[in-house]
Amino acid sequence: MAVYALGDLQPDIAPDAWVHPDAVVIGNVTLGPGVSVWPTAVLRGDYGRIEVGEMSNIQDGTIIHCTDSEPTLIGEHCIVGHNAHIEGATIGNGALISSGSIVLNSSVIGESAVVAAGCLIPPRFELPARRMAMGAPAKIREGYEVDPAMLEGNTQKYHDNAMRYRAELRRLD
């Protein structure tokens, strides 16, 4: 895996977290137990810190960054879909950041909330717990409450797949 220190900034990766060999983790990044980071994801903790909580998955092509005053904090059991971009935001436990979405600085995504595919969460946006944001720029979907049960099992599925990759992945030249 491509894990780099940057000066004194060094990633802290739980022993049972899994980072794909083609993902990049740099600097002040903490990956909790059971976290999985998939191909071509980049977590760059150069200006500030990035924390990914237990059993969360960071899927293919995702970019996670931060600023010196705005860390990126991703809770436990979160799903960060393919090609998402998160910068300087806080993501609550059990949230889904769907494929192709962008979550920008000082935004807060509540527990078990959903950011729909392709959504643009502008700076300082607050998405309450169990709500859904859609569109570019984002609007909260009125009259809809997320059932956390619809997201259950996804993080375990990704963890199980990461353990399969840890045991079976081999490069063919």
Residue pairs with C-beta under 8 A, 6 or more apart in sequence:
1 19
1 20
1 21
1 23
1 25
2 21
2 22
2 23
2 24
2 25
3 11
3 13
3 19
3 24
3 25
3 26
4 11
4 24
4 25
4 26
4 27
5 11
5 27
6 26
6 27
6 28
6 45
6 46
9 26
9 27
9 28
9 45
9 46
10 27
10 28
11 25
11 26
11 27
11 28
11 29
11 30
11 31
11 45
12 29
12 30
12 31
13 19
13 25
13 29
13 30
13 31
13 35
14 31
14 32
14 33
14 34
14 35
16 33
16 34
17 31
17 32
17 33
17 34
17 35
17 36
17 37
18 35
18 36
18 37
18 162
18 163
18 165
18 166
19 25
19 31
19 36
19 37
20 37
20 38
20 39
20 41
20 165
21 169
21 171
22 39
22 40
23 37
23 38
23 39
23 40
23 41
23 42
23 43
23 58
24 41
24 42
24 43
24 44
25 31
25 37
25 43
26 42
26 43
26 44
26 45
26 46
27 44
27 45
27 46
28 45
28 46
28 48
28 49
28 50
29 43
29 44
29 45
29 49
29 50
29 51
29 52
30 49
30 50
30 51
30 52
31 37
31 52
32 51
32 52
32 53
32 54
32 55
32 56
32 76
33 54
33 55
34 54
34 55
34 155
34 159
35 52
35 53
35 54
35 55
35 56
35 57
35 58
36 57
36 58
36 158
36 159
36 161
36 162
37 43
37 52
37 57
37 58
38 57
38 58
38 59
38 60
38 62
39 60
39 61
40 60
40 61
41 58
41 59
41 60
41 61
41 62
41 63
41 64
42 62
42 63
42 64
43 50
43 52
43 58
43 64
44 50
44 63
44 64
44 65
44 66
45 66
47 65
47 66
47 67
47 68
48 66
48 67
48 68
48 69
48 70
48 71
48 72
48 88
49 66
49 71
49 72
50 64
50 65
50 66
50 71
50 72
50 73
50 74
51 71
51 72
51 73
51 74
52 58
52 64
52 74
52 78
53 74
53 75
53 76
53 77
53 78
53 93
54 76
54 77
55 76
55 77
55 155
55 156
55 159
56 74
56 75
56 76
56 77
56 78
56 79
56 80
56 155
57 78
57 79
57 80
57 154
57 155
57 158
57 159
57 162
58 64
58 74
58 80
59 79
59 80
59 81
59 82
59 84
59 99
59 158
60 82
60 83
61 82
61 83
62 80
62 81
62 82
62 83
62 84
62 85
62 86
63 84
63 85
63 86
63 87
64 72
64 74
64 80
64 85
64 86
64 87
65 72
65 86
65 87
65 88
66 72
66 87
66 88
67 87
67 88
67 105
69 88
70 87
70 88
70 89
70 105
70 106
71 88
72 86
72 87
72 88
72 89
72 90
73 89
73 90
73 91
74 80
74 86
74 91
75 91
75 92
75 93
75 94
75 95
75 111
76 93
76 94
77 93
77 94
77 151
77 155
78 91
78 92
78 93
78 94
78 95
78 96
78 97
78 155
79 95
79 96
79 97
79 151
79 154
79 155
79 158
80 86
80 91
80 97
81 96
81 97
81 98
81 99
81 100
81 101
81 117
82 99
82 100
83 99
83 100
84 97
84 98
84 99
84 100
84 101
84 102
84 103
85 101
85 102
85 103
86 97
86 102
86 103
87 103
87 104
87 105
88 104
88 105
88 106
89 103
89 104
89 105
89 106
89 107
89 108
89 109
89 121
90 107
90 108
90 109
91 97
91 103
91 109
92 108
92 109
92 110
92 111
92 112
92 113
92 129
93 111
93 112
94 111
94 112
94 148
94 151
95 109
95 110
95 111
95 112
95 113
95 114
95 115
96 113
96 114
96 115
96 151
96 154
97 103
97 109
97 115
98 114
98 115
98 116
98 117
98 118
98 119
99 117
99 118
100 117
100 118
101 115
101 116
101 117
101 118
101 119
101 120
101 121
102 119
102 120
102 121
103 109
103 115
103 121
104 120
104 121
104 122
104 123
104 125
105 123
105 124
106 123
106 124
107 121
107 122
107 123
107 124
107 125
107 126
107 127
108 125
108 126
108 127
109 115
109 121
109 127
109 133
110 126
110 127
110 128
110 129
110 130
110 131
111 129
111 130
112 129
112 130
112 146
112 148
112 151
113 127
113 128
113 129
113 130
113 131
113 132
113 133
113 146
114 131
114 132
114 133
114 146
114 151
115 121
115 127
115 132
115 133
115 138
116 132
116 133
116 134
116 135
116 141
118 136
119 133
119 134
119 135
119 136
119 138
120 135
120 136
120 137
120 138
121 127
121 133
121 137
121 138
122 137
122 138
125 133
125 138
127 133
127 138
127 140
128 140
130 145
130 146
130 148
131 140
131 141
131 144
131 145
131 146
132 140
132 141
132 144
132 146
133 139
133 140
133 141
134 141
